[in-house]
Amino acid sequence: MIEIHGDGGKGANWTQGCVALRNDDMDLLFKYASKGTPVTIIGSTLTLEEFFSSSEK
């Protein structure tokens, strides 16, 4: 199972396939999505803050 969780930004591949976000990015993600929200993982050069601020316009 692939999960999104905190404690990311360690600069190493330690998640065994999960998406590890920095804890402050997890806080931002929970502002916009709740448990059970469907997620599609795509590549992006934007930070979460940049992505969410650009989608609010």
Secondary structure in CASP SS format (residue, H / E / C, confidence):
PFRMAT SS
TARGET T0000
AUTHOR 0000-0000-0000
METHOD secondary structure of the structure
MODEL  1
M C 1.00
I C 1.00
E C 1.00
I E 1.00
H E 1.00
G C 1.00
D C 1.00
G C 1.00
G C 1.00
K C 1.00
G C 1.00
A C 1.00
N C 1.00
W C 1.00
T C 1.00
Q C 1.00
G C 1.00
C C 1.00
V E 1.00
A E 1.00
L C 1.00
R C 1.00
N H 1.00
D H 1.00
D H 1.00
M H 1.00
D H 1.00
L H 1.00
L H 1.00
F H 1.00
K H 1.00
Y H 1.00
A C 1.00
S C 1.00
K C 1.00
G C 1.00
T C 1.00
P C 1.00
V C 1.00
T C 1.00
I C 1.00
I C 1.00
G C 1.00
S C 1.00
T C 1.00
L C 1.00
T C 1.00
L H 1.00
E H 1.00
E H 1.00
F H 1.00
F H 1.00
S H 1.00
S H 1.00
S H 1.00
E C 1.00
K C 1.00
END
